[in-house]
Amino acid sequence: MKDTHDIWHKRIAAARKRRDKYEQVWRHYASLHTEGAKAVRGLTDDYRITLPEGDQVKISLVYRNIEQTMAYMETPDIGITARATSATRELSNVDTHREAVVEQALSDSLKRSGLVTGPERLDRVKLDGLICGHGITYSWWHVIEEEVEVGRVPVMVDSYGVLKPKVDAATGRPKYEVRKEAMPVFEYVDDMRVSPLQFLFASSASQIYDSHWYGFESVVRLAELKADPRYDLPSDIEPSSFKVKDLTGEHESGDDYLQEDSVCLIIVWDKDHRELIHFIETTAPEHQRRQKETSLTEVYRIRHPVPFDHPDDGPFNFFIPQPASDDPFGISHIEHIRNPAIEADVMRSRRANLSRNQKRFMVYDKDTVSTTQMDEALGSDRDLEAIGVDLEDSKTLAQAVTEVQTPGVPDELLRYQPFAEDDVRKNSGIAETPFGGAETATESENQQMIGQARTNRKRNKLFKYLTDVARTHHAFLREFLPSGQSLRITMPDGREEILQYGREALVGVFDIKVTPSGGPSAISPVRQKMLIDGMAVIRELGPEAQLLYSGELLRQLDIRDVNPILAAARKYLVAVQAPMPATGSGGETNPAGINNPTVMADAVNTFG
């Protein structure tokens, strides 16, 4: 039994209510990272910490720590590893070929989606994960169409029951009507970043992964929805005006709304029924000003056209760097560093304030030296200045003129500030320099094992998220990627196999993994050495074994023209064999005369 609109309305309202409780906290955390957006609108919160002398504390340690964490998780390049798996049949060289096709397709798709190249939405997803505890992307198959001319049709007129071409009176030539069709010019998997302020999931779920549905809301102009052929919109839907808000707060616009003639579109992924549902949230005219009494209108519902490999897979993927069982949204990276970070910033500002207020005072006896004499001497540009003074018999010059210094900066400010900075480093695992601040080898080793483990954990969570995204891409490509060519090859044992490219090569189960670098065929140096060293064993098993192993080796090393190389090697290795001696002749066959003495292993080892 499918859920009714009233049930979905209650679910979405409950999800919003729980999410709204966190918005103020997330905005506070975002303001600790940067005040730029508020400064543009004149809404800076620099006044929140003011020292007695009037100095305003600038929050810098949180920013520095976040940027260092982001730099540690930087991904200038990615690598894809795909391994075909099966427990019901033996894997062969054909599966290795399919692995290479999957790796190339996923590498191209991830770079084309805008996640790791182009807009690089991955940076915003990482920042959402650090500030709010979770970053979200929604993947969908994006088709960009363009009207192109596909032909011309002559315009015919009825002349006494006979159709004749219509003639242009000015030119005397037949008239033609241009036919146009919408043709796809670009098709790809689009990874769209979803703001934490728009994301929705079940209010009863203790963690995001436990939810049985996901969704997000977005403000879309009604004209755009009417132009989308997927939607069957009711004729009585009225657009509204919306104010735009982000993690820095609501944009101020006076009486003018920033996005008018729009509706709230809510996209829901129902995991239980594997359905994608699009709702439009509308408000009755008498309640539009209060934004209450809303209702949902279903405009699109489809059983998801992409079959995923696992029930938990879907179009939504999440980067949660610090999951917690008691926090459904994940732990913010800023939560456990903000107090010591602000404390360190306050002490730094206090020290700078006192240092700027340092002054020297010239104290002199007015009966001995006049004010005019002191001002002229201190204000003179000459290196040598003569001042005549009248000293009493009981006084010395040191008693007549002396210098007084204001109290210096307290030693406690210099001594305690590093303690707060150390708390930030220890809580986050991110230091100014790798393993910085260690006084002994034991402490440095402890930082390496414990402190660095926290940053490594965040980085591992990032690549787990990228692996989940790659699995989603594989599901979409397996359904929508165009078909490729087919290639018939002859195996070393004489069997003929057909190698598929394109969509057909992606069918099957693959163990997919995203690594920090390596490109479309990521393979570790250790595995490379093992593959090449294996030729020393295979060479003893004959030319057919060498050819099979060479095909495995060349495909895993991402070598071009693998099949022509293997065809040439087959002619080279499996040479014309000497005839076997007649039965009973007593002759013995020389193995060197049967097998070509030049083997593929020697050629491979030449480059090893």
C-alpha positions, 0 to 999 in steps of 0.5 A, spaced: 500 500 500 502 506 497 502 512 502 497 518 501 499 525 500 497 527 507 502 522 510 507 525 506 505 532 508 506 530 515 512 526 514 515 533 510 513 537 516 516 533 521 522 533 518 522 540 517 521 541 524 527 537 526 531 540 521 529 547 523 532 546 530 539 546 527 539 552 523 541 557 528 547 553 530 549 551 523 549 559 521 553 560 528 558 555 525 558 558 518 559 565 521 565 562 525 568 560 518 567 566 514 564 573 515 564 575 508 557 574 506 554 578 512 560 583 511 557 585 504 550 586 507 552 590 513 550 584 518 557 583 521 557 580 528 564 583 530 561 586 536 560 579 539 566 579 543 569 586 545 575 587 549 575 593 555 580 597 550 575 597 545 578 592 540 574 587 537 576 580 536 577 577 529 575 569 529 581 566 525 583 560 528 577 556 526 578 559 519 585 556 519 583 550 522 577 549 517 582 551 511 587 546 513 582 540 514 580 542 507 587 542 504 588 535 507 582 532 504 584 536 497 582 531 491 586 534 485 585 527 481 581 521 483 583 514 481 577 508 479 578 501 480 573 496 478 573 488 479 568 484 477 565 479 482 562 472 481 561 466 485 557 462 480 562 462 474 569 463 473 572 469 471 576 470 465 580 475 460 573 478 458 571 480 465 578 484 465 576 487 459 569 489 462 573 492 468 577 496 464 571 499 460 567 500 467 573 504 470 574 508 463 566 510 463 566 512 471 572 516 470 569 520 465 562 520 468 565 523 475 569 528 471 563 530 467 558 531 472 561 537 475 563 534 482 571 533 482 572 538 476 569 544 473 564 547 478 567 542 483 561 541 487 565 537 492 569 542 495 562 545 497 560 538 499 566 537 504 565 544 507 557 542 509 560 536 512 565 540 516 560 545 518 554 542 519 556 535 520 553 532 513 554 534 505 549 531 500 549 530 493 543 528 488 545 524 482 540 524 476 540 523 468 541 530 465 539 531 458 540 537 455 536 538 448 536 543 442 531 544 437 535 542 430 532 542 423 531 535 420 528 536 414 524 541 409 517 539 407 513 542 401 507 546 403 501 543 398 495 546 397 488 543 394 487 545 387 480 542 385 481 536 388 489 535 386 494 537 391 499 542 388 506 545 391 504 552 394 508 557 390 511 564 393 508 569 389 515 574 390 520 568 387 516 563 384 519 558 387 515 552 391 514 554 399 517 549 404 516 548 411 522 547 416 521 541 420 525 541 427 526 536 433 528 536 439 535 532 439 539 531 445 546 534 445 549 533 452 547 527 456 550 525 463 550 524 470 549 530 474 551 531 481 547 536 484 549 539 491 543 539 496 544 544 501 543 542 509 537 547 509 534 544 504 535 536 505 529 532 508 529 525 511 525 521 516 524 525 523 524 518 526 531 516 524 537 516 529 542 517 523 541 519 516 543 512 513 537 509 517 531 513 514 527 510 509 526 516 505 530 522 503 528 528 499 530 536 498 526 542 497 527 547 492 524 554 489 523 553 482 520 558 477 513 556 475 514 557 468 520 552 468 516 547 471 510 548 465 516 548 460 518 541 463 514 535 459 515 530 465 510 535 469 502 534 468 501 541 472 494 543 474 491 549 471 489 552 478 496 552 481 498 560 483 505 562 484 508 565 490 514 569 492 520 567 496 526 570 500 532 566 499 536 564 505 543 560 506 547 558 512 549 566 513 542 567 514 536 570 510 537 575 505 535 582 506 531 585 500 526 590 503 519 589 501 522 586 494 522 578 494 528 575 491 525 570 487 518 571 485 513 567 481 515 561 483 513 554 487 516 550 492 518 543 489 519 537 493 523 531 490 522 525 494 526 518 494 521 513 497 526 507 498 521 502 500 517 502 494 523 505 490 519 511 487 521 518 485 516 523 487 515 530 485 511 534 489 509 542 489 507 545 495 502 550 495 498 555 499 491 557 499 490 564 497 487 566 504 494 563 508 499 566 503 501 571 507 502 567 514 505 561 509 501 556 513 495 551 511 500 548 505 498 542 501 502 537 497 500 536 489 503 530 486 506 532 479 510 526 477 511 519 480 515 514 477 518 507 479 526 509 479 528 507 472 535 505 474 536 498 478 541 499 483 545 493 486 543 494 493 537 496 497 540 502 500 543 505 494 539 511 491 540 517 487 542 521 494 549 520 497 552 523 503 559 525 506 558 525 514 566 526 516 564 524 524 558 520 524 554 519 531 549 515 534 546 520 538 546 526 533 542 524 526 545 530 522 553 528 524 557 532 528 560 539 526 567 539 526 567 546 529 563 543 535 569 541 539 574 547 537 570 553 537 571 554 545 578 553 545 579 557 538 575 563 541 579 563 547 586 563 543 583 569 539 581 573 545 588 572 548 591 574 541 587 580 540 588 582 548 595 581 547 595 585 541 591 591 544 596 591 550 602 592 545 599 597 541 597 601 548 604 601 550 607 608 551 613 612 554 613 618 558 618 623 559 618 626 566 622 632 568 622 637 573 619 644 571 623 648 575 629 645 572 627 644 564 621 648 561 616 645 557 618 649 551 625 646 551 623 639 552 618 639 546 623 642 541 628 637 543 623 631 542 620 634 536 627 636 533 630 632 526 637 633 528 641 628 531 644 632 536 640 637 541 643 641 546 639 643 552 641 648 558 638 646 565 639 649 572 640 644 577 640 646 584 646 643 588 642 638 591 639 635 585 642 631 579 640 630 572 637 624 573 633 627 578 631 632 573 629 628 567 627 621 567 623 616 562 617 612 565 614 606 561 607 603 562 606 596 565 608 591 560 604 585 557 602 580 562 606 574 561 600 569 562 597 572 555 604 569 552 604 563 556 597 561 556 595 562 549 599 556 546 595 551 551 588 553 547 591 552 540 594 546 542 587 544 544 584 546 537 590 541 534 588 535 539 581 536 538 581 536 531 588 532 529 590 538 524 596 542 526 600 548 523 605 543 521 605 536 521 606 533 528 608 540 530 609 542 537 611 535 539 617 536 544 619 528 545 619 523 540 614 519 544 609 525 543 611 525 536 609 518 535 603 519 539 601 525 534 602 520 528 598 515 531 592 518 534 592 525 532 593 523 524 588 518 525 582 523 526 584 526 519 585 520 516 578 518 518 575 524 515 579 523 508 577 515 508 570 517 509 570 522 503 573 517 499 567 512 501 562 517 499 566 518 492 565 510 492 558 511 493 557 516 488 561 512 483 556 506 484 550 511 483 554 513 476 555 505 474 547 504 475 545 510 471 551 508 465 548 501 465 542 504 463 543 510 459 550 509 456 549 508 448 551 502 446 558 501 443 562 497 438 563 489 439 570 486 437 571 478 435 577 476 438 581 469 438 583 466 444 590 462 445 586 456 445 582 457 439 576 459 442 572 466 439 570 471 444 566 477 443 568 483 447 563 488 448 564 496 449 559 501 451 552 499 455 553 492 454 560 492 458 557 495 464 552 489 465 554 485 471 556 486 479 563 490 480 567 492 486 568 499 485 573 503 489 575 511 488 582 512 490 586 519 491 589 518 484 591 514 478 586 515 473 581 511 470 585 504 471 588 505 478 593 500 480 598 500 486 605 499 484 605 493 488 600 489 484 604 492 478 610 488 480 606 482 482 603 482 475 610 483 472 614 478 476 608 473 475 611 472 468 617 468 470 612 463 473 607 463 467 613 462 462 614 455 464 607 453 462 607 454 455 605 459 450 598 459 451 598 460 458 603 466 456 598 469 452 592 469 457 596 472 462 599 477 457 592 479 456 590 480 463 597 484 464 596 489 459 589 490 460 590 491 467 596 496 466 591 500 461 595 499 455 592 501 448 591 496 442 591 490 447 588 486 442 592 487 436 598 486 440 595 479 443 594 477 435 601 479 433 604 475 439 599 469 438 603 469 431 610 470 434 609 465 440 605 459 437 610 458 431 609 452 426 611 446 431 615 440 429 611 434 427 610 429 432 614 422 431 611 416 429 608 411 434 614 406 436 619 410 432 623 411 439 624 418 437 624 424 442 621 431 441 626 436 443 622 441 447 626 447 444 624 445 437 616 445 439 616 452 442 619 458 440 625 460 444 623 467 444 617 468 449 613 474 452 616 474 459 623 476 456 620 482 452 616 484 459 622 483 463 626 488 459 621 493 461 621 491 468 
